[in-house]
Amino acid sequence: MSRCRSRTLVTLLRFGWRAGLSLALLPAAVAAAVPTEARAPAPVVRVLLREAPTLELEAGSTVLRLGDATGRTLAELAPGARLQLVGSGPALEARLEGPTGPPRRVALPSGQAWIDPAPGRGAGSEAVLTLQQRRYRGRLLVRSEGDRLQAINLIDVESYLPSVVGSEMPASWPLAALRAQAVAARTYALRQRRPAEPFDLKATVSSQVYKGVEAETDSTREAVRSTRSQVLMHGSALINAVFHSSSGGLTENSGDIWRQQLPYLVSVPDYDQASPVHVWQLRVEPDKLARAFREIDGAFRIEVLSTTSSGRIRQARVTGPGGSLLLSGAELRQRLGLRSTLARFDFEAPRAAPFPPPLPSLQGVFTPEGIRSLASGLVQAPWRAPRPPAAPTLLVSGRGYGHGVGMSQWGAYALALRGEDYRQILQHYYQGARIQPYSAL
């Protein structure tokens, strides 16, 4: 860094201290004063975008380079060209189709292909690639895994996060909430890095949602830029910065639903009353109950046997015509498609089944005419056995959406509207955690 730039930073810090500038604002101000090229490189994360037998890519406004496992360039795709990757045992085959010229086929015996977007050559063009009609920054590694192909996006965490923030939270929410989401998502992503595995994260709710460039907005980019490099720490380690949509009024202790109680993931009051799923109801018809509990042919009673300190289901017994099942709260939620395990169950009695028609009178039946009349009646309107009692319908009343551990996104929204900054939001939901740059790790 130049001597002039250093003097600027010192002046900025002195001015902020003398003017009473909040310390929470100084990191963002300092980051803005440091040129991008002078900052430490951002760590790279590897995100599994898709698994499928074949993958379709497109070169949008930039050239795409196709390379093999050694880094050798095998082909270049001009803007508008298409690339299909197909598995062939442990190998790959690339099928290229350009706007002009005949289609080409390129063999990749190693079972790996690298796709790199070239820097944009036109005004406003970006170095992005398009996979299955979604645009992504960074590089793409395609690898063969059994009978499927894995598309893995390698991207620096600061370029990854604007999409995650916009995919996980409405971009119109207050900037303090978006900043809290950016720091939590950055911490979560970096903690999930697994160098020995083929990828670190998935692009779904299994990790955190990542929808590519289309999910970015000016507000999500600002949330990431103004919190650049900031992560949540406890002791000398990154915290497990999990989050969820809405807790229903009280977040959960990690140890009540997972194996380990972490000191920073403790139950705290939530402020998610504005959430559309703060309170919810679900009606489960008998046919869905029969599919959910096939082993016991449906359900007519669900007993909650134990709950966590916040009231979430820990274990339940489901009883049906074919017996009973003991299920954890998570298993019950998955089978019934519940928004959360903070729920209670009531069964609605079915309508009474119609009585069967009365038996025909036996008076005079043993005469020839009576026998003929009885036979004719049975043929025209045969008597049917009574139907078994109809199965009941389940009514579920619940609160919240998600596992309930860590930051509530709707709670962060409410706290931001009250004037809390992102640091206060994070410190409420991650008790005892501190914020620091990842460069200090």
N, C-alpha and C positions, 0 to 999 in steps of 0.2 A: 504494500500500500504506500502511496506517495506521502511525503512529509506534509504536503498541503492538505491531503485528505485526512491525515491523522489529526492535524490541527482543527479541521472542521468538526470531527467527531468529539474531540475534547471540548470544543466550544459548545457544541450541542448539549453535551452532558452537563456542563457547568450551567448553561442557561436553563436547562430543564430543572436542575436542582434549585437554583436561585428563584426561579419563577414558580416553584411549587408544582411543577408538572408531575402528574401521577407516575409512579414508577412502572405501573402497568403499561403505560404508553411508550416508555423509553425504548424497549426492545424493537417495537415496530418502527419507531423514528430512526433508530440506529440502522436497522436493516435497510430502510429506504435510502439512507445516506451512503451505504456501502454499495458500490457497483456490483452487478450480478457476477461479473467475471472474477471479482476478488473474493467471493464467498466460497466456502468449502463445497465440493461437489456433493450433491444430494445422493443418499444411498439408493440403490436400485432394488425394486421388488419385482417378483415374478408372479403374474396373475393368470390363473387358468381361465381362459375366456369361454372355451367350448370343447366338448368331446363329441365326436361323431365319426362315422365311417368315412365320410368325405367332407372336405372343407372348400368353401368358395371365397376367393379374394378378388378384389378389384383395385386397379390403379386409378385413383381419382384424378386430381390435378397435378400429381407428381409421379415421377418414375419409381417403380418398385424394382429392387434388385433381389433376385433369387440366388441363394448361395447354398453350398453343401456344409457338412459338419466341419470341414477344415477351414471354412471362410472363403473358399474360392467361389467367385461369381460365375454362375452357370447361364444366367439369362437376365435380360432387363425387360421390364414390361412398361411400354409407353402409356401415357395417360389414356384411360378408356379401355385398356386391355384387361382381360380376365384370366384368373389362374385357378385351376381346380387341382387339389391334392387328394390323391387316392391311395389308400393302404394296399400293399401287395405283400402279405406275410410280414416279415420284419422290415421290408423295404418300403419305399415311397415312390410314387410316380407323379410327376407334375405335368399337367396338361395346360398349355398356354394358348390363348386365343386372343389375337390382337385385332384392332380395328381394320387392319389390312394384312394381307398375306395369309398363307395356310396355317392351320393349327400345328403346334409343335408338342412333342412329348419328351420329357427329360427324366431319366431314371436317377433315383437317389438310393443307392444300395445301403447306405448307412442307416436309413430310417429316420433321418433328420433333415430338416430344411430351415434355412434362415431367410426371412423376408424383411428387407430394410427399405423404408421410404427415403428417397433422396430429398435433400433440401429443396423447398419450393423455388421454382424458377420464375414464376409470374407474380405480379403484384397481388398481395393478399393470399397467396397460396401457402399451404402449410404442409409440413412433412408428416403426413398421416397415411395410414393404410385402412382399407375397408374390408372387414370380415363379416360375412353374413349380413350385409347392409348396415353395419355399424362402424363408425370411424374411431380409430384409436391412434394415440401417439406412441412413440417408442418403437422397439423392434418386436418381431414375432418369431418365435421358435415353434415349429411343428414337428412333433415326434410321434413315432408309432408306439402304441401301447396296447398289446393284444390285438383285438380286431377293430380298434378305434384309433383315431388320431386325436392328439391333444394340441390345442392352439394356446400357446403360453406367451403372454405379453410381458416383455422386459422393459420397464419404464422407471425413471427416477421418481422417488416418492412425491416430490413437490409437483411434478407434472401429472401424477396419478390422482392426487387428492381433490382438485377442483371438480372432477367428475364424481368422485365418491360423495363429496359433500352435497352436490346437486342431486345425486341419486338417492341419498339417505334422508334428505331434508328439503322441504320446499325452499327454493331459492329466494322467495319473497319474504322469508322470515327475517327477524331482526339480525343485524350483523353480529351481535354478541352471541346469539345462539349458533350461527354458522361458524363463528370462530371456535366455539367450544366443540362443535362437531369436528372441525378440522384438526384440532389438537388431539382429540380422542381417537379419530381415525388414523392419524399419523402414528400415534403410539401403538395402536393395535396392529397396524401393518408391519411396523418394524419389529415388534415382538414376535410376529409370526414367521419371520424369516427362518428357513430350514435349508441350509446349504447342501445337506446330504440328500434332499428330496428334489424331485423334478420341478416343483413349484412351491410357492409360499402361501398363496391365497387363492380363493375362488372369487369369481365375479358376482356371486349370489349372496343371499342371506346366510349361507353356510359360513361365510367370512364377513364381508361387507359389500353392499351392492355397488357395482361399477359398470356404468352403461356407456362409457366412451365419451367422445368429444361433445355429442349432442346434449349431455347432461350438464355441461359447464355453462356458467353465466358470468357476467361481470361481478356479481356479488359473491359467488363461490370462489372465483379467482382471487378476489380481494381478501376473503376470509383466510385463504391459504397463504397469500403473499404477506399479510400483516401478522401472521403467526409463524412465519417460516422457521423451520427447524425445531420448534418448541414441542416438547414431549412431556409426558407425565412419568415421574419416577417415584419409587418408594425404596429407601435404602440406596443400593447401588444398581438397581435393576429397573427396567421398564415395567410399568404396571400392566395388568391384563385389563385394558380399557374397554370393557364390553359396554354395550348400550342397547336400548330397546325403545320401542315407540312410546308406551304409556304404561305406568305401573298400577293405575287404579287407586292412587292415593298414598301408597307406601311401597318403597322399593324393597328388595329382598336381600337377605344375607346370602353370600355365595355358598357358605357351608350348608345351608338348609336345602339346597337343591343340587349342588355339585359336591365333589369329594373334599375340596379344601376350602376352609374359611380364610379368606385373605383379609388382612387388617384394613384395607382401604375399600373393600366391597361389603359394606355393612348397610343394614336397613336404615333409611332416612325418610322423613316425610317428603311426599311429592306434591307438585303443584299442577297436575295435569287435568284439572277439572274441565278445561276447554277442549280436551281431546274428544273426538267423535266416538272413541271406543273407551272412554272413561267408564261408562256403563253400557252393557250390551246384552242382547238376548238372542238365543238360537233355538230353532225348532228342528228336531231330528225325527224324521218320519220312520215308521217301522222297517221299511225296506233298507234304509241306510243303517239302522241299528243291526239288522241281520247281516249286512256286509261287514260292519265294523267288528262284530263279535261272532264270527262264523263258528268258532269252536263251540259256542253254547247256543247257537241258533237265535241270536238276538239278545235283547235285554228287557227286563221289566222292573229292575231295581238297581240303583247305584248307591252304595253306602260309602261315605268318606270315612276312612278309618283313622287317618292322622293328617294333620296339617302342619305347616311351618308357622313360625312366629307371626308372620304377616297374614296368615289365613289361607295360603296356597295349598293345594292338595299335595300331600306327600305320598299317600297310598289309599287306594279305593278297592272295594269289592264290587264286581259287576255280576249280577245274577240273571240268568236267562232260562228258557225252557230246557236247555241241555246241561245245566250245571252252573258253576261260578268261576270267575277269574279274579286273581289278585293282580292289580296293575299299579305301577307308579303313576304319579301325576303327569309326568312327561309322556308316558305311554298312552294314558287316557286322552290327553290333549291331541296326540298325533292321530289316534284312531277316530276321534269324533271331529277333528278339524276345529278345535276350540282356539279362540284368540289367546287365552291364557289359562292357567290352572287356578286362578282366583275365581271359583265358580261354585254354584250349587245346582242340584238336579231335582226336578219334579216330573212325575209321569202323569200324563193326561189319560184318564180312563177312556177306553174305546167305546164307541156306540154299541148298544146292545145288538147282538146278532138276531135276525128274524127267526121266529119259531118255524120249525118244519111243518109242512101241511099235515093235517090229521090222518091217521090210518083209515082206510076205507072200512065201512061197517061189514061185519061178518054175517049179519042176519041174512039167511036165504042163500049164502054163498055156495052151499054144497048141493044146490040143484043145478041141473045142466045149464039153465038160463043164467043162473048166478055165476057159475064158473066162466061162461063166455063173457059176461059183462065185466067181471074182475080182470080177466086177461086183456080185454080191450082197453080198459082204463089204465092199466099198468103200461101198455104200449104207448098210449097217447100222452099220459102225464105220469111218468114213473116217479115213485116216492124217493126222495133223496135223504141221505143221512144228514143229521145236523152238522153245520159248520163248526170248526173249533173256534174258541173265543178269539176275537181280533186282538192283534198285538197293540200295546199302548204306544203313544207318541211321547218322546222325551222333550221337556222344556228346560233349557239351560239359561241361567241368569249369571252373568259374570261381569268382571271389571278388568280393564287394562288390556294391553296387547303386547305379548312377548314374554321373555323369561323373568323380567322384573329386576334384574341385577344391573348395577352400575347406573349410568346416566339415562334418565328418561328424556327422550327428545321433546315430548310435549311439555314436560316440566321445564326443560331448558328454554323453550319458547316463552313460557309464562314468566320465568325469572328475568329473561331479557326484556320483556314488556314492562316489568317492574323497575327496570333501570340497573339491574345487576350486570357487571361486565363478565366476559367469558371466564376469567380467572375465578371469580366468585362462584360461577355456575359449576365449574369443574371441581372446585374444592368442596362444594356441597355434596356432589354425588360420588366423589372419590376421596373419602375422608383421609387426611394425613398425607396425601400425595403432593408432590411439589412439581413445579413447571421449570424446565431448564432446556437449553439447546442440546440437540443430539450430538453436536460437535464436541461436547464436554464428556461424552460417554467414554 
